[in-house]
Amino acid sequence: MTTFVYDVSKPNLIPGRRYVWRVRAISTGGLAENSVFKNNGYSEVHTFVYAVNCSKPLFLLSEQQGKSRTKLLWQGHTLHQKYHIQYRKKESLMPSGLKHLPAIPKPSSPTWRRVSTSFV
């Protein structure tokens, strides 16, 4: 088995809490258990924080910088690590018309985010 599904039969995860996980490999080919693996077959320990409700950015503002350039500003949340911006031409109502900008990493200081980009 190389997959583990954490489903409703398992205890509920608590939003905002950090969890730790690791994987253990066990030899089943007739050799003594773990005789061929380093660290008794255990992987490195990995962690994750179970996400809290992700609130939308506040106070979204745009400032026209030219015919095809706009500056976007918004107030983010200190827990957000990066932002993804999608945009489309006004005439395009279909999701296939959405364009994506590269992910914007969390800045080191204030909660106001700023991006200046050209829209094609």
C-alpha angles and dihedrals in degrees: 000000000000098000133068120193115203100207138162091287089070126075116278116263115235116234113246095018122122116235130194128212140175138172129233124208117208125193114231099171098102095279122118110275113277093357091128101042132081119232091023088292095299121138125220114288115257129192138201136177115231103237123250119216106300108231119209120250114269132228098018109196132179129199121195109234098178142321094306103014130085134176115219124200130181141158111247135189123264091234095056112102101192142352132227118206123203124186140171139189113271092244093053112086096166121097087231087069092063117115124200131219120208114272113278111223122224111269119234098239136025126028093238111102124203133190130174117194144152117249116213 
